[in-house]
Amino acid sequence: MSLVFHHGHGSPYSWRVWLALEHLGIPYELKVMSFSDKDQLKPEFVALNPRHQVPTIVHDGYALWESLAILEYLDEIVPARRLYPGTAQERARIRRLIREDEEHLDGKGLTPIYDELYKRPEGEAPDEARLEAARRKLAEEMEYFGRELRGPFLAGGEPTAADFVMYPDIAYVKRIGAKKPASKLEGILPPAIAQWAARIEALPFFGKTFPPHWRS
């Protein structure tokens, strides 16, 4: 098997795939894209992916992008260990949790906070009402996901695609809380989610995937 993984440090979508590759034990060649150098816009990469985004994998000459499509593909090519394990209903639940994370925890909670604190023109104050509404939504969703845990992880004793999709979002909550006091996210993680995140961070391959520029 020849698999090349095009990754960008700090991309939550790409981080999902890296965690999954390591969990599944798939051999791969890592190619880190530099966003500052606009590697994703260079002709050789656009020839692979006309959307010029990470993550992108090339498996035995087959190029694939979109993180959820990649996760499902990886699940199918490594049948010995699954990202979507169990019965049809159990697999459907994993997919539901992924969509709920993207739509609610990320889309309605984390993304507005990120936009207000990082995407406003320099010198322009964030919309405090929008920040507060997003904080409330984020706290509500994290409590919800805490109730969805089925043991150490979202689907039981082993992490699945749902855990690898949600973890980068929670990592961003923690990072924004530490870097941007105005976010008021410091300490917002409920105990169940804080403990779940610690279990992800204790996985033997986790440190390999952690964004290096976040270490400082």
C-alpha positions in Angstrom: 0.0 0.0 0.0 1.3 3.4 -1.0 -0.5 6.3 0.8 0.6 9.9 0.8 -1.1 12.2 3.3 -1.1 16.0 2.6 -1.5 17.8 5.9 -1.5 21.3 7.2 -0.6 21.9 10.9 -3.5 23.4 12.7 -6.2 22.3 10.3 -8.9 20.5 12.4 -10.1 18.7 9.4 -6.7 17.4 8.6 -6.0 16.5 12.2 -9.0 14.1 12.1 -7.4 12.1 9.4 -3.9 12.0 11.0 -5.4 10.6 14.2 -7.3 8.0 12.2 -4.3 7.0 10.1 -2.3 6.4 13.3 -5.2 4.6 15.1 -5.6 2.3 12.1 -1.9 1.7 11.8 -1.8 2.5 8.1 1.7 3.2 6.7 1.8 6.7 5.1 4.2 9.3 3.8 3.5 12.7 5.4 3.7 15.8 3.3 3.2 18.9 5.4 1.8 21.9 3.4 2.8 25.4 4.3 -0.1 27.7 4.3 2.1 30.8 4.6 4.0 29.6 1.4 0.6 28.9 -0.2 1.6 25.3 -1.0 -2.0 24.4 -1.5 -2.2 26.8 -4.5 0.9 25.4 -6.3 0.1 23.8 -9.6 1.4 20.4 -8.6 -1.0 20.2 -5.6 -4.0 21.7 -7.5 -3.4 19.0 -10.1 -4.1 16.5 -7.3 -7.0 18.4 -5.7 -8.7 21.2 -7.6 -10.2 22.4 -4.3 -6.7 23.0 -3.1 -7.3 22.1 0.5 -6.1 19.7 3.2 -6.5 16.9 4.0 -5.8 15.2 0.8 -4.6 11.6 0.5 -3.2 9.8 -2.5 -3.6 6.0 -2.2 -2.0 3.9 -4.9 -2.5 6.8 -7.3 -6.0 7.6 -6.2 -6.5 11.1 -4.9 -9.2 11.9 -2.4 -10.1 15.0 -0.3 -12.8 16.0 2.1 -12.0 14.7 5.6 -15.2 12.7 6.2 -14.9 11.0 2.8 -11.3 10.1 3.7 -12.3 8.6 7.1 -15.0 6.4 5.4 -12.5 5.3 2.8 -9.8 4.4 5.4 -12.4 2.5 7.3 -13.1 0.4 4.2 -9.5 -0.4 3.2 -8.5 -1.5 6.7 -11.2 -4.0 7.8 -9.2 -5.4 10.7 -9.7 -2.2 12.8 -12.6 0.1 12.3 -13.4 3.7 12.5 -17.1 2.9 12.2 -17.4 -0.4 14.1 -20.5 -2.4 15.2 -23.9 -3.0 13.9 -25.7 -0.9 11.3 -27.3 1.1 14.1 -24.1 1.6 16.0 -22.4 2.8 12.8 -25.3 5.1 12.1 -24.9 6.6 15.6 -21.3 7.4 14.9 -22.3 9.2 11.7 -25.0 11.1 13.6 -22.6 12.2 16.3 -20.2 13.5 13.6 -22.9 15.5 11.9 -24.1 16.9 15.3 -20.5 17.9 16.1 -20.1 19.7 12.8 -23.5 21.3 12.8 -23.9 22.3 16.4 -20.7 22.2 18.5 -18.5 23.5 15.8 -20.9 25.4 13.5 -23.0 27.2 16.0 -20.6 27.2 19.0 -16.9 27.2 18.1 -16.9 28.8 14.7 -18.7 32.1 15.7 -16.2 32.5 18.5 -13.2 31.9 16.2 -14.6 34.3 13.6 -15.2 37.1 16.2 -11.7 36.7 17.8 -9.6 35.9 14.8 -11.3 37.2 11.6 -12.4 40.7 12.6 -10.4 43.5 10.9 -7.5 44.6 13.1 -8.7 47.0 15.8 -12.4 46.2 15.4 -14.0 44.9 18.6 -15.7 41.6 18.6 -19.5 41.4 18.8 -20.0 40.5 22.5 -23.6 39.4 22.0 -22.6 36.9 19.4 -19.7 35.7 21.5 -21.9 35.2 24.5 -24.5 33.3 22.5 -21.9 31.1 21.0 -20.3 30.4 24.4 -23.7 29.3 25.7 -24.2 27.1 22.7 -20.8 25.6 23.0 -21.3 24.8 26.7 -24.7 23.3 26.0 -23.2 21.1 23.2 -20.3 19.9 25.3 -22.8 18.8 28.1 -24.8 17.0 25.4 -21.7 15.1 24.1 -20.7 14.3 27.6 -24.0 12.4 28.0 -23.3 10.6 24.7 -20.2 8.9 26.0 -20.5 5.1 26.0 -17.6 4.4 28.2 -14.1 5.9 27.8 -15.1 7.1 24.2 -18.2 8.1 22.3 -18.9 4.6 21.1 -17.4 2.5 23.9 -13.9 1.2 24.7 -12.1 2.3 21.6 -12.0 5.7 19.8 -13.9 5.9 16.5 -14.3 8.4 13.7 -16.7 10.4 16.0 -13.9 10.9 18.6 -11.3 11.9 16.0 -13.8 14.4 14.4 -14.7 16.0 17.8 -11.3 16.1 19.4 -9.7 18.9 17.2 -12.7 21.1 18.0 -12.3 20.6 21.7 -8.5 21.2 21.3 -9.4 24.6 19.7 -11.7 25.4 22.6 -8.8 24.8 24.9 -6.3 26.7 22.8 -8.6 29.8 22.3 -9.3 29.8 26.0 -5.6 29.9 26.8 -4.6 32.4 24.1 -7.6 34.7 24.0 -8.9 35.6 27.5 -11.7 37.6 25.9 -13.1 34.3 24.7 -14.0 33.3 28.3 -13.4 29.7 27.3 -10.8 28.9 30.0 -12.2 26.2 32.1 -15.4 25.8 30.1 -15.0 22.1 29.4 -17.4 20.0 31.6 -15.6 17.2 33.6 -16.8 14.4 31.3 -15.4 16.1 28.2 -12.2 17.2 29.9 -11.6 13.6 31.0 -12.5 12.3 27.5 -10.0 14.7 25.9 -7.3 13.6 28.3 -7.9 10.0 27.2 -7.4 11.0 23.5 -4.3 12.9 24.5 -3.0 9.8 26.3 -3.1 7.7 23.0 0.4 6.6 22.2 0.4 8.4 18.8 -1.3 11.6 19.9 1.9 13.6 20.4 3.1 12.9 16.9 0.0 14.6 15.5 -0.1 17.7 17.8 0.5 20.9 15.9 4.1 21.9 16.5 3.4 25.6 16.6 0.9 25.0 19.4 3.7 23.8 21.7 5.0 27.3 22.5 
